[in-house]
Every structure is written in C-alpha cells, then in structure tokens.
C-alpha cells in the first residue's frame, strides 16, 4: 500500500529532477549522434526516424533547461509516460530489431525509485505492451522470433526494478516517520499534545481511517483510550478513562503479540488473523473469530496492532483501515511504538516532576503571599496616605500622591483577589492567560495612558507552562510599546488555528516608520518554543510584531 510522510514522492522527484534530466539528455544526444555517425546500424530509417530522434532530443533539452533554471516544471508521472511514448515511437520507426527497447528501462528506473512500486509496475506493463505492439507492427518475420524473449526480459527485469525501487522509497518514508515521531517534543507542550501528534502522523502515514491507543498506568491500573480519526483530522483528542470490561475487546490478543487481520476479498469467506510468534520468528494463523469481532467493532476491513514497550504499565496501538495491510505494515507499527513511546514516557515523567514542583511552589506562595507581598503594599499605602494628609492643600504634589495612593490600593485589591482564587481554587470564567493579560493591559492604560486592545480568535488550548511562556512574550511586547515607542494605542491579537498559535502585537508610529529591528528577547522565547518572530512595517504606519508558535 502507499504511504504518506514528510518525505513525499513529489519532494523526491523534485530533488532528483536535475540528475534525471541530465541522464535523459545524455541518452537522447548520444543516440542522435550515433544516427549521424553510423546510420546503417540503427535499423530502418526514414524522414520520420530523424524527426522522432530530433524531437526527443529537443524534448530532453527543454526539460533540462527548466530543471537548471529551477522553473516550476511538472514533477509528476506525465514526464515518464512521455518518455515511454517517445521510446515506443523510436522502436516503431527503427523497425524494432535493434536494442532501443532498453531505453524503456530508463523510464522504469526513474519512476520506480521516485514514485514507488505501483507506478513502476504500471510503467513496466505499459512499456512491455507498447514495445510488443510497435515491434510486432514494424518487425520482419525473421525478427519476430526475438520479440517474445525481449518482451519477457523487459517484463521480468522491469518488475524487479519496480519492486526494489518501491522498497527503497518505502524505507525512506519509514525512516522519515521514525525520525519524526522520535524527536523530543518541547515538554512545555505536554504529553497529550505529543501523543496526539504521534497518533495523527501514524494514521496519515498508513492512510488509515483511525489510529487508537490503549494504555494502562501501573500505579492507577486504569485504562485510557485515545483516538485519531480521519474525519477529525487536526483536532486534539483527550484521553478517555474506560474500565476493564470496555477495554476487553481490544485486549483479545497476547500482551506481546503483533497482529494482522484482513477481511477476504469475496463475501462468505472467513477473514485471516495472523499473529507474529516471536519465539519462532514467523507468522501463525489464528482460527478463532477474535480478529473479525475486533474489525467489526472498529468498522474496518483490515487492522494491525502492536504492543507498546512501556516501563510503567502496558498498552497497545491499533491502526484500522478500509484498505488491506501487509505483514511489513504490522512490523513497522511495532517499530513506531518502540521508537516513540519511550520518548513519550520521558516527557510524561518530566511533566509530572514539573507539576509536582509547581504544586510545591504554589503552596509556598500561598503561605507567603500575605506576609511578604500584601503587607508591604499596605504599609506603602499607609505611608503615602500619611504624606497626603501632611501636604498643604496648595502643594503641587497632591495630584501625584493621589495617583500613587490609587495605584497602591488597586495593586492590594488585585493581590487579595489573586490570593482568594489561589487558596480556594476558584474557576476562572476565561483562561488565566487572558485574565492576566487583561489585567496587564488595564494597568498600562491607567498608569501610562496607552490603550492596548486585546483580541482572541478561537480557543486557547494550551498547557499551563506554555501559557506562562506566552504571557511573558506578550508582556514583553506591551512593555516595548511603552518603553520604545511614542504610541498611545496598540493591540494584541491571539489566534489558534491550523495547529499553531499566532501572536500579533501592533502599535502606531506617530513620528513615522521606524528602522528595521528584531525584539531579541521575544524572538529567543519564540525560538525556544519551536516558533519564530518577525517585525513588519505596514503601509498605515503600524509596526507589527508577528509570532507563530506550533501547538
């Protein structure tokens, strides 16, 4: 079956295009030169023979120039089908009795090693059919005896090339996916994000309907079920707790068994369930109906499943599809589990340690907040109030003292509200990130007279640690507006879409456009999260800092 991954056939074809075009040009030019140098050995000739050879050489030159100029030349199977067409014309107009049928192997090779087995097999069948037809039409009676041998040779060797080329393409895609799922995700994104990403990439790779993960924590002995579905592509699926009875159908096979089930092609026949025997190193047929029952539950024609090598607990991963799987698919699924889930366990351990450390820190803050933070502010407010009462009514500092007194009172009120929420575990009506940003924007508006509007599009679905990093980035951006610009207005927009968080921080430029710059602190924070930052000057005199972070 075909696979998708980051290493697509189109990417491979584009990368190899210059080399393929050079070889095509070499073949066409050398053949045309041979026609000039020794025309008698080139078989039957006519005006059409020269026209076909010259046309193919011109065709090769054009493709080569396009590849060298890096133009958007169509890197698809049409080019290789055109090669087959040209070779069929060459065979026909030279009588079919020479070795020009070997040219078909060029198209078979390039198609197989760039697009895989299926395309290579199609090119092989078409090449053999066209060669047999054109050679039969053009051949003499004496040459017909060699036609069957050459056609058989073309079919046999072409199939071997297609098979090995398809294997090479599949191995590249396997390695690309294993590299992708084994990359250590940023722990700030959390273990749920990492698991959801692995499941979705696995589902897409196998072109499957669903990818299901069943895991049990050895400490709690509870089963958790996660699913990546084709109709919900791009949406994060959180873990669902299920009991032993609900998990039983997914545990019908041995804990260490790799399983392949495929329904028959014809109705009325029993499906085949095959289990890999690790001791014997071969596949054994299982005659019970456990595979058929599970396939019906998964609403799939075929499924594969493999165990997860977890240090703590147990688990299995399932891939269900309407297409047929092979034994190599089931083995590769076990490789995905062995490569990805030890990394996920490490992320989960790190996440747990960080959560425990955060809990201890919150407890410490809850104990010390009143004594070390609120009380000094209360003392400061009392001191300012005493100075206010001592000042004469005509003192020019009366207004400043009133503003300082108001600021201190507001900060004390915010801290007390935060302490009550922190202590009692009250639920915010909106994410804590937005609450903190609105509070920060309100203080900048009140203290400095800069109006910063806050806008949000979509749900802010992120972990607490990622939200803390985003707060620091946005807070730095708002502080930069205050410290490094003369703007009286600005805006902050947060948008979660297509698996990424976009942050846009705009401010007006009253004195005209500013020079190019990079907010180093914000750029470094974004890069640490796997994102990037850039600064754009708009035509309306707005400076815009745009940050994109994958979530």
C-alpha positions in Angstrom: 0.0 0.0 0.0 1.1 3.6 -0.4 2.3 5.7 2.4 2.4 9.4 3.2 5.1 11.1 5.2 7.2 14.2 5.2 9.3 12.6 2.5 6.7 12.6 -0.3 7.2 11.3 -3.8 6.8 14.8 -5.2 9.7 16.0 -3.0 11.9 13.1 -4.1 11.1 13.8 -7.7 11.9 17.5 -7.4 15.2 16.8 -5.6 16.4 14.3 -8.3 15.0 16.2 -11.3 18.3 17.8 -12.4 20.2 14.5 -12.4 17.4 12.7 -14.2 17.2 15.5 -16.8 20.9 15.2 -17.4 20.8 11.5 -18.0 17.8 11.9 -20.3 19.7 14.5 -22.3 22.8 12.3 -22.4 20.8 9.4 -23.8 19.0 11.4 -26.4 22.1 13.3 -27.6 24.3 10.1 -27.8 21.5 8.3 -29.8 21.2 11.2 -32.2 25.0 11.4 -32.7 25.0 7.6 -33.4 22.4 8.1 -36.1 24.8 10.6 -37.7 27.9 8.6 -37.3 26.8 5.1 -38.2 23.2 5.2 -39.6 23.4 1.6 -41.0 23.5 0.0 -37.6 20.4 2.0 -36.4 17.9 -0.1 -38.2 15.3 1.0 -40.7 15.3 4.7 -41.4 13.0 7.3 -42.9 12.3 11.0 -42.6 10.1 10.2 -39.6 13.1 8.5 -37.9 15.1 11.6 -38.0 12.1 13.6 -36.9 11.4 11.4 -33.9 15.1 11.3 -32.8 15.3 15.1 -33.1 12.0 15.6 -31.3 13.1 13.5 -28.4 16.4 15.4 -28.2 14.6 18.7 -28.2 12.2 17.4 -25.5 15.2 16.4 -23.3 16.9 19.8 -23.8 13.7 21.7 -22.8 13.3 19.6 -19.6 17.0 20.0 -18.8 16.8 23.8 -19.1 13.7 24.0 -17.0 15.4 22.0 -14.3 18.6 24.1 -14.4 16.6 27.3 -14.2 14.6 25.9 -11.3 11.3 26.6 -13.1 8.0 25.1 -11.8 8.3 22.1 -14.2 5.7 19.5 -13.6 7.4 16.8 -11.5 4.7 14.1 -11.9 4.3 10.9 -13.8 3.4 12.6 -17.0 7.0 13.2 -17.8 7.8 9.4 -17.5 4.8 8.5 -19.6 6.0 10.9 -22.3 9.4 9.1 -22.2 7.6 5.8 -22.8 5.7 7.3 -25.7 8.9 8.6 -27.3 10.6 5.2 -26.8 7.7 3.4 -28.5 8.0 5.8 -31.5 11.7 5.2 -31.7 11.2 1.4 -31.7 8.5 1.6 -34.3 10.4 3.9 -36.7 13.6 1.9 -36.5 12.0 -1.4 -37.3 12.0 -2.9 -33.8 15.0 -5.1 -34.5 17.7 -3.1 -32.5 18.4 -2.6 -28.9 16.3 0.6 -28.5 13.9 -1.4 -26.3 16.5 -1.0 -23.5 15.5 2.7 -23.3 12.3 1.7 -21.6 14.4 0.8 -18.5 15.2 4.5 -18.1 11.5 5.3 -17.5 11.0 2.2 -15.3 14.0 3.1 -13.1 13.2 6.8 -12.6 9.5 6.1 -11.9 10.2 3.2 -9.5 12.9 4.9 -7.4 11.0 8.2 -7.2 7.3 7.2 -7.0 7.4 3.6 -5.7 6.4 0.1 -6.8 2.9 0.8 -8.1 3.9 3.5 -10.5 7.0 1.5 -11.6 4.8 -1.6 -12.2 2.4 0.5 -14.4 5.3 1.9 -16.4 6.7 -1.7 -16.8 3.4 -3.1 -18.1 2.9 -0.2 -20.4 6.5 -0.4 -21.7 6.2 -4.1 -22.4 2.8 -3.7 -24.1 3.9 -0.8 -26.3 7.2 -2.5 -27.2 5.5 -5.7 -28.2 2.8 -3.8 -30.3 5.2 -1.5 -32.1 7.9 -4.1 -32.7 5.3 -6.5 -34.0 3.9 -4.0 -36.4 7.4 -3.0 -37.6 9.3 -6.3 -37.5 10.1 -8.7 -40.3 9.4 -12.4 -40.0 13.0 -13.1 -39.0 12.8 -10.6 -36.1 9.5 -11.9 -34.6 11.4 -14.9 -33.0 13.3 -12.4 -30.8 10.2 -10.4 -29.8 8.9 -12.8 -27.2 12.3 -13.1 -25.5 12.8 -9.3 -25.4 9.3 -8.7 -24.1 9.7 -11.3 -21.3 13.1 -9.8 -20.4 11.5 -6.3 -20.2 8.7 -7.6 -18.0 10.9 -9.6 -15.7 13.7 -7.1 -15.2 11.2 -4.2 -15.1 9.2 -5.9 -12.3 12.4 -6.4 -10.3 13.4 -2.8 -10.7 9.9 -1.6 -9.7 10.0 -3.9 -6.6 13.4 -2.8 -5.4 12.6 0.9 -6.2 9.4 0.7 -4.3 11.2 -0.9 -1.3 13.8 2.0 -1.4 11.0 4.6 -1.4 9.2 2.8 1.4 12.3 2.6 3.5 13.0 6.3 3.1 9.4 7.1 4.2 9.8 4.7 7.1 12.9 6.4 8.3 11.4 9.9 7.9 8.4 8.9 10.0 10.5 7.2 12.7 12.7 10.3 12.8 9.6 12.5 13.1 7.9 10.6 15.9 11.1 10.1 17.9 12.0 13.8 18.0 11.7 15.0 21.6 8.8 17.4 21.7 9.1 20.6 23.8 7.9 19.5 27.3 6.0 22.8 27.6 3.5 21.4 25.0 2.7 18.5 27.3 2.4 14.7 26.9 -1.2 14.9 25.5 0.0 17.0 22.6 2.9 14.7 21.8 0.7 11.5 21.9 -2.0 13.2 19.7 0.7 14.2 17.2 2.2 10.6 17.0 -1.3 9.1 16.5 -2.3 11.5 13.8 1.0 11.1 11.9 0.8 7.3 12.1 -2.8 7.4 10.8 -1.9 9.7 7.9 1.2 7.5 7.1 -0.9 4.4 6.7 -3.8 6.3 5.0 -6.0 4.7 7.7 -9.4 5.5 9.0 -8.4 5.6 12.6 -5.5 5.1 15.0 -6.3 4.0 18.5 -4.1 4.0 21.6 -4.9 1.9 24.7 -2.7 2.5 27.7 -2.8 1.5 31.4 -0.9 3.2 34.2 0.7 0.6 36.5 0.1 2.9 39.5 -3.6 3.6 39.0 -4.4 0.4 37.0 -6.8 2.4 34.9 -7.1 2.2 31.2 -7.0 5.3 29.0 -8.2 5.4 25.4 -7.1 7.9 22.8 -8.2 8.1 19.1 -7.1 9.9 16.0 -9.9 9.8 13.4 -9.8 10.8 9.7 -12.9 12.9 10.0 -11.5 14.8 13.0 -8.0 15.4 11.5 -6.2 18.2 13.2 -8.4 18.1 16.4 -6.8 17.0 19.7 -8.5 14.0 21.3 -8.0 13.8 25.1 -7.7 10.6 26.9 -10.9 8.8 28.0 -10.9 6.6 31.0 -12.5 3.2 30.5 -13.0 0.1 32.6 -11.6 -3.4 32.2 -14.9 -4.6 30.6 -14.8 -1.8 27.9 -11.1 -2.5 27.2 -11.5 -6.3 26.9 -12.3 -6.4 23.2 -9.0 -4.5 22.5 -7.1 -7.0 24.7 -8.2 -10.2 22.9 -4.6 -10.9 21.8 -1.5 -11.6 23.9 0.4 -8.7 25.5 3.4 -9.1 23.3 1.8 -10.2 20.0 1.9 -8.2 16.8 -1.4 -8.9 14.9 -2.6 -8.5 11.3 -6.2 -9.1 10.3 -7.6 -8.7 6.8 -11.1 -9.4 5.6 -11.4 -11.6 2.5 -12.0 -10.2 -0.9 -15.1 -12.3 -1.5 -18.2 -12.4 0.7 -18.8 -15.6 2.6 -15.1 -16.3 3.3 -13.5 -16.1 6.7 -11.1 -13.3 7.5 -7.5 -14.2 8.2 -5.9 -13.3 11.5 -2.2 -13.7 11.7 0.0 -13.4 14.8 3.7 -13.0 14.9 5.4 -15.7 17.0 8.4 -14.0 18.5 9.9 -17.3 19.6 9.7 -19.0 16.1 10.1 -15.7 14.2 7.3 -16.4 11.8 3.6 -15.6 11.4 1.0 -18.1 12.6 -2.7 -18.2 11.6 -5.2 -17.8 14.4 -8.5 -19.6 13.7 -10.9 -18.0 16.2 -13.1 -15.0 15.4 -11.4 -12.5 17.7 -9.9 -10.7 14.8 -13.2 -10.5 12.9 -15.0 -9.3 16.0 -12.5 -6.5 16.6 -12.6 -5.5 12.9 -16.4 -5.2 13.2 -16.0 -3.1 16.3 -13.5 -0.8 14.6 -15.7 -0.7 11.4 -12.6 -1.7 9.3 -11.8 -4.1 6.6 -8.3 -4.6 8.0 -6.4 -3.7 11.1 -2.9 -4.1 12.6 -1.9 -3.8 16.2 1.3 -3.9 18.2 2.3 -3.8 21.9 4.0 -0.7 23.4 7.3 -1.2 25.3 6.4 0.8 28.4 8.5 0.7 31.5 5.4 1.5 33.7 2.2 0.0 32.6 1.0 -1.6 29.4 -0.5 -0.6 26.1 -1.3 -1.4 22.5 -1.7 0.7 19.4 -4.2 -0.1 16.6 -4.5 1.1 13.0 -7.8 0.4 11.2 -8.4 1.0 7.5 -10.7 0.1 4.6 -7.5 -0.9 2.7 -5.6 -4.0 3.2 -2.5 -4.1 5.3 0.6 -6.3 4.9 2.9 -8.1 7.4 5.5 -5.5 6.9 2.9 -2.8 7.9 2.3 -4.6 11.2 6.0 -4.9 11.9 6.6 -1.3 11.1 3.8 -0.3 13.5 5.7 -2.2 16.2 8.8 -0.2 15.3 6.8 3.1 15.7 5.7 2.0 19.2 9.2 1.1 20.2 10.6 4.4 18.9 8.1 6.9 20.0 6.6 5.8 23.3 9.8 5.5 25.4 10.3 9.2 24.5 6.7 9.9 25.5 7.3 8.2 28.8 10.2 10.5 29.4 8.1 13.6 28.6 5.4 12.3 30.9 7.9 11.9 33.7 9.3 15.3 33.1 5.8 16.7 33.0 4.9 15.0 36.3 8.1 16.3 38.0 7.4 19.8 36.8 3.8 19.6 38.0 4.9 18.5 41.4 7.5 21.2 41.6 4.8 23.7 40.6 2.4 22.4 43.2 5.0 22.8 46.0 5.8 26.3 44.7 2.2 27.2 44.7 1.8 26.0 48.3 4.8 28.1 49.3 3.4 31.1 47.5 0.0 30.6 49.2 1.7 30.6 52.6 4.0 33.6 52.0 1.8 35.8 49.8 0.1 37.7 52.6 3.1 38.2 54.8 5.7 39.0 52.1 3.7 40.8 49.4 0.4 42.2 50.6 1.6 43.6 53.9 4.5 45.8 52.4 2.0 47.3 49.9 -0.4 48.0 52.8 2.5 49.7 54.6 3.3 51.7 51.5 -0.3 52.8 51.1 -0.3 53.9 54.8 2.9 55.9 54.2 1.5 57.6 51.1 -1.7 58.4 52.9 0.2 60.0 55.8 2.2 62.1 53.4 -1.1 63.1 51.7 -2.6 64.3 54.9 0.6 66.3 55.8 0.7 68.1 52.5 -0.9 71.5 52.3 -3.9 72.0 50.1 -1.9 74.1 47.6 1.0 71.6 47.4 1.7 70.8 43.7 2.4 67.1 44.6 -1.2 66.5 45.7 -2.2 65.0 42.4 0.8 62.7 42.2 0.2 61.5 45.7 -3.4 60.7 44.9 -2.4 58.7 41.9 0.2 56.8 43.9 -2.4 56.1 46.6 -4.9 54.8 44.0 -2.2 52.6 42.3 -1.3 51.1 45.7 -4.9 50.4 46.6 -5.6 48.8 43.2 -2.5 46.5 43.5 -3.6 45.5 47.0 -7.0 44.6 45.7 -5.6 42.6 42.8 -3.3 40.7 45.2 -6.1 39.9 47.6 -8.3 38.7 44.8 -5.5 36.5 43.4 -4.8 35.1 46.9 -8.5 34.1 47.4 -8.6 32.5 43.9 -5.3 30.7 44.6 -6.3 29.5 48.0 -9.9 28.4 47.2 -9.2 27.0 43.7 -11.9 29.1 42.1 -12.5 28.5 38.4 -12.0 31.5 36.1 -14.7 32.3 33.6 -11.9 32.5 31.0 -8.4 31.2 30.7 -5.9 32.5 33.3 -3.7 33.8 30.4 -6.4 36.2 29.2 -7.2 37.3 32.8 -3.5 38.1 33.4 -3.2 39.9 30.0 -6.3 42.0 30.5 -5.0 43.0 34.0 -1.7 44.0 32.5 -3.3 46.0 29.7 -5.5 47.8 32.2 -2.6 48.8 34.3 -0.6 50.1 31.3 -3.7 52.1 30.3 -4.2 53.6 33.7 -0.6 54.3 34.7 0.8 55.3 31.3 -2.2 56.4 29.2 -1.5 53.8 26.5 -4.7 52.0 25.3 -3.8 48.4 24.3 -6.8 46.3 22.9 -6.7 42.5 23.4 -8.4 40.3 20.9 -8.7 36.4 20.8 -9.8 34.2 17.9 -10.6 30.6 18.7 -9.9 28.6 21.9 -6.6 29.0 23.6 -5.9 25.3 24.0 -2.5 25.0 25.6 -0.8 23.8 28.8 -0.2 26.0 31.8 3.6 26.1 31.1 3.1 27.1 27.5 0.5 29.8 28.7 3.2 31.1 31.1 5.7 31.5 28.2 3.1 33.2 26.0 2.3 35.6 28.8 6.0 36.6 29.1 6.2 37.1 25.3 3.1 39.3 25.2 4.0 41.2 28.4 7.4 41.9 26.8 5.7 43.2 23.7 3.4 45.5 25.7 6.4 46.8 27.7 8.2 47.5 24.5 5.4 49.7 23.3 5.6 51.7 26.5 9.4 52.0 26.6 10.5 52.2 22.9 7.7 54.0 21.1 5.6 57.1 21.3 2.4 55.2 20.6 -0.8 56.0 22.5 -2.6 53.0 21.1 -1.8 49.4 20.4 -3.4 46.0 20.0 -2.6 42.3 20.9 -4.3 39.5 18.9 -4.1 35.8 19.7 -5.3 33.3 17.2 -5.2 29.5 17.5 -5.7 27.8 14.1 -4.2 25.1 12.0 -2.1 23.7 14.8 -0.3 27.0 15.6 -0.7 30.0 18.0 -0.3 33.3 16.2 0.5 36.4 18.3 0.3 39.8 16.7 1.4 42.9 18.7 0.7 46.2 16.8 1.4 49.8 17.8 1.0 53.1 15.9 4.1 55.2 14.9 3.2 58.8 15.5 6.6 60.0 14.2 6.7 57.9 11.1 8.2 54.5 10.3 11.0 53.1 12.4 14.1 51.4 11.2 14.4 47.6 11.0 14.8 45.9 14.3 14.4 42.5 16.0 12.9 42.1 19.5 15.7 39.8 20.7 14.0 38.6 24.0 10.7 37.8 22.3 12.5 36.1 19.3 14.5 34.0 21.7 11.5 32.9 23.7 9.6 32.1 20.4 12.5 30.0 19.1 12.7 28.1 22.4 9.1 27.0 21.7 9.9 26.0 18.2 8.4 29.1 16.7 9.6 32.3 15.0 9.2 36.1 15.3 9.3 38.8 12.7 8.6 42.6 12.5 6.5 44.1 9.7 6.0 47.8 8.9 2.6 48.3 7.4 1.6 50.9 4.9 -0.7 52.6 7.5 2.2 53.4 9.7 1.8 50.5 12.1 4.7 48.4 13.5 3.6 44.8 13.8 5.5 42.1 15.7 4.2 38.7 14.5 5.0 35.5 16.3 3.9 32.0 15.4 4.3 29.0 17.8 3.3 25.4 16.9 0.9 23.9 19.4 
